[in-house]
């Protein structure tokens, strides 16, 4: 089962909030690429849409945009 730490930034206030997600909610992030959008309900933010802007794997290797 996948477990993720998701950091959600609020560009209006400049604050960031960290959420832990696992199970079905974590699976919503699997196979996604930078720029794709995910339903905020995956981290308890119903009514919001989250855009993936970066990430890293369990060894710290960063995601890269293809192209």
Z-matrix of the N, CA and C atoms (Angstrom, degrees):
N
C 1 1.449
C 2 1.528 1 108.14
N 3 1.305 2 115.97 1 134.34
C 4 1.463 3 121.86 2 -179.65
C 5 1.525 4 110.71 3 -79.85
N 6 1.323 5 115.36 4 144.20
C 7 1.460 6 122.52 5 173.84
C 8 1.516 7 107.26 6 -132.63
N 9 1.323 8 117.18 7 133.71
C 10 1.454 9 121.46 8 -178.65
C 11 1.514 10 111.05 9 -130.57
N 12 1.322 11 115.16 10 148.53
C 13 1.454 12 121.96 11 165.62
C 14 1.513 13 105.16 12 -101.47
N 15 1.318 14 116.71 13 122.00
C 16 1.459 15 122.17 14 -177.62
C 17 1.521 16 108.11 15 -112.49
N 18 1.329 17 116.17 16 125.21
C 19 1.460 18 121.22 17 177.03
C 20 1.523 19 107.36 18 -105.23
N 21 1.328 20 115.68 19 121.50
C 22 1.462 21 121.87 20 -178.18
C 23 1.516 22 108.06 21 -111.10
N 24 1.329 23 116.14 22 119.63
C 25 1.456 24 121.42 23 178.84
C 26 1.515 25 111.50 24 -97.54
N 27 1.318 26 115.70 25 141.72
C 28 1.463 27 122.13 26 175.87
C 29 1.522 28 107.27 27 -105.38
N 30 1.336 29 118.10 28 105.16
C 31 1.464 30 120.33 29 -175.96
C 32 1.527 31 113.83 30 -65.13
N 33 1.325 32 117.56 31 -23.31
C 34 1.465 33 119.91 32 -179.60
C 35 1.522 34 112.27 33 -72.21
N 36 1.336 35 116.50 34 -37.20
C 37 1.466 36 120.03 35 -177.30
C 38 1.518 37 112.83 36 -105.38
N 39 1.326 38 117.05 37 -15.48
C 40 1.456 39 120.82 38 -178.32
C 41 1.524 40 113.02 39 78.72
N 42 1.326 41 117.51 40 10.79
C 43 1.459 42 120.72 41 179.90
C 44 1.521 43 110.60 42 -94.91
N 45 1.328 44 114.94 43 158.48
C 46 1.457 45 121.36 44 176.81
C 47 1.521 46 108.68 45 -129.76
N 48 1.315 47 115.65 46 144.42
C 49 1.458 48 121.98 47 -179.93
C 50 1.518 49 108.33 48 -127.38
N 51 1.328 50 115.83 49 138.10
C 52 1.453 51 121.79 50 -176.64
C 53 1.528 52 109.64 51 -106.72
N 54 1.339 53 116.33 52 134.29
C 55 1.461 54 122.71 53 -179.52
C 56 1.521 55 109.15 54 -129.75
N 57 1.321 56 116.74 55 143.14
C 58 1.465 57 122.43 56 172.22
C 59 1.525 58 106.95 57 -99.78
N 60 1.315 59 116.87 58 136.27
C 61 1.461 60 120.73 59 178.87
C 62 1.523 61 109.36 60 -139.39
N 63 1.319 62 116.22 61 145.00
C 64 1.462 63 120.57 62 178.70
C 65 1.525 64 109.73 63 -148.86
N 66 1.307 65 116.03 64 179.54
C 67 1.462 66 120.87 65 178.78
C 68 1.518 67 113.01 66 62.65
N 69 1.330 68 115.40 67 -140.30
C 70 1.462 69 121.59 68 -178.13
C 71 1.523 70 111.74 69 -59.98
N 72 1.333 71 117.27 70 -36.81
C 73 1.463 72 119.55 71 -179.94
C 74 1.523 73 111.09 72 -65.07
N 75 1.328 74 117.56 73 -40.61
C 76 1.463 75 120.82 74 178.11
C 77 1.524 76 111.01 75 -66.76
N 78 1.326 77 116.68 76 -34.25
C 79 1.466 78 120.29 77 -179.55
C 80 1.526 79 112.33 78 -61.70
N 81 1.324 80 117.68 79 -22.33
C 82 1.474 81 120.62 80 178.29
C 83 1.527 82 111.89 81 -64.95
N 84 1.341 83 117.09 82 -19.23
C 85 1.460 84 121.37 83 -179.10
C 86 1.529 85 112.69 84 -94.41
N 87 1.324 86 117.59 85 -15.97
C 88 1.465 87 120.94 86 -177.60
C 89 1.524 88 111.14 87 -66.40
N 90 1.319 89 116.36 88 136.04
C 91 1.454 90 121.48 89 177.12
C 92 1.513 91 114.76 90 76.19
N 93 1.314 92 117.63 91 5.97
C 94 1.470 93 121.44 92 -179.47
C 95 1.525 94 109.87 93 -85.91
N 96 1.315 95 115.70 94 156.78
C 97 1.461 96 122.52 95 179.75
C 98 1.517 97 110.11 96 -118.65
N 99 1.318 98 115.73 97 163.98
C 100 1.460 99 120.99 98 175.30
C 101 1.525 100 108.33 99 -57.85
N 102 1.326 101 115.79 100 134.79
C 103 1.455 102 121.94 101 -179.84
C 104 1.521 103 113.88 102 97.01
N 105 1.326 104 117.46 103 -18.28
C 106 1.467 105 119.93 104 178.20
C 107 1.523 106 109.85 105 -75.78
N 108 1.323 107 115.63 106 160.59
C 109 1.460 108 121.05 107 -178.64
C 110 1.521 109 110.62 108 -113.82
N 111 1.342 110 115.02 109 147.38
C 112 1.459 111 123.12 110 -178.70
C 113 1.522 112 107.69 111 -130.62
N 114 1.317 113 117.06 112 143.62
C 115 1.462 114 122.09 113 176.60
C 116 1.528 115 109.23 114 -63.39
N 117 1.318 116 117.28 115 128.11
C 118 1.457 117 122.43 116 -179.37
C 119 1.513 118 114.03 117 -62.65
N 120 1.326 119 117.88 118 -17.14
C 121 1.468 120 121.09 119 178.24
C 122 1.524 121 111.39 120 -60.14
N 123 1.330 122 117.61 121 -21.19
C 124 1.463 123 121.65 122 179.23
C 125 1.523 124 111.83 123 -61.95
N 126 1.332 125 117.17 124 -23.57
C 127 1.469 126 121.42 125 178.75
C 128 1.522 127 111.58 126 -122.43
N 129 1.319 128 116.88 127 18.60
C 130 1.458 129 120.63 128 177.75
C 131 1.512 130 115.03 129 85.72
N 132 1.328 131 117.69 130 16.50
C 133 1.465 132 122.13 131 179.69
C 134 1.530 133 109.74 132 -111.35
N 135 1.319 134 115.78 133 62.10
C 136 1.465 135 120.79 134 -179.99
C 137 1.520 136 110.46 135 -56.98
N 138 1.324 137 116.24 136 140.03
C 139 1.454 138 121.44 137 179.73
C 140 1.514 139 113.56 138 90.71
N 141 1.333 140 117.15 139 -3.95
C 142 1.462 141 121.20 140 179.07
C 143 1.519 142 109.52 141 -113.63
N 144 1.321 143 115.91 142 153.56
C 145 1.452 144 122.86 143 172.67
C 146 1.518 145 106.95 144 -116.20
N 147 1.327 146 116.91 145 130.02
C 148 1.462 147 122.00 146 -178.22
C 149 1.521 148 109.66 147 -104.35
N 150 1.326 149 116.98 148 136.49
C 151 1.469 150 121.82 149 176.66
C 152 1.523 151 107.85 150 -104.37
N 153 1.320 152 116.16 151 129.52
C 154 1.461 153 120.95 152 178.92
C 155 1.522 154 108.35 153 -76.59
N 156 1.332 155 116.25 154 121.89
C 157 1.465 156 121.16 155 -179.42
C 158 1.522 157 112.26 156 -116.63
N 159 1.325 158 117.39 157 -3.86
C 160 1.454 159 120.73 158 179.50
C 161 1.507 160 110.13 159 173.71
N 162 1.308 161 115.22 160 -178.43
C 163 1.452 162 120.31 161 179.15
C 164 1.510 163 110.14 162 165.48
N 165 1.326 164 115.36 163 177.29
C 166 1.460 165 120.64 164 177.44
C 167 1.523 166 109.09 165 -151.10
N 168 1.335 167 115.23 166 160.22
C 169 1.461 168 118.92 167 177.57
C 170 1.526 169 109.57 168 -87.01
N 171 1.332 170 116.97 169 -174.01
C 172 1.462 171 120.16 170 -175.16
C 173 1.524 172 113.74 171 -68.85
N 174 1.339 173 118.22 172 -12.92
C 175 1.461 174 120.63 173 176.27
C 176 1.525 175 112.16 174 -97.73
N 177 1.332 176 116.71 175 -1.52
C 178 1.458 177 120.83 176 179.72
C 179 1.514 178 114.54 177 94.58
N 180 1.320 179 116.87 178 1.80
C 181 1.466 180 120.84 179 179.59
C 182 1.530 181 109.48 180 -69.23
N 183 1.336 182 118.28 181 123.37
C 184 1.469 183 120.76 182 -175.20
C 185 1.527 184 113.47 183 -74.90
N 186 1.330 185 114.39 184 153.14
C 187 1.465 186 121.30 185 173.16
C 188 1.525 187 108.12 186 -73.39
N 189 1.317 188 116.57 187 150.27
C 190 1.460 189 122.14 188 176.19
C 191 1.513 190 108.87 189 -130.52
N 192 1.330 191 115.57 190 143.29
C 193 1.459 192 119.38 191 173.65
C 194 1.514 193 108.66 192 -74.03
N 195 1.319 194 116.40 193 136.65
C 196 1.461 195 120.31 194 175.79
C 197 1.516 196 108.41 195 -80.14
N 198 1.313 197 114.96 196 142.87
C 199 1.453 198 117.82 197 175.17
C 200 1.429 199 110.62 198 110.20
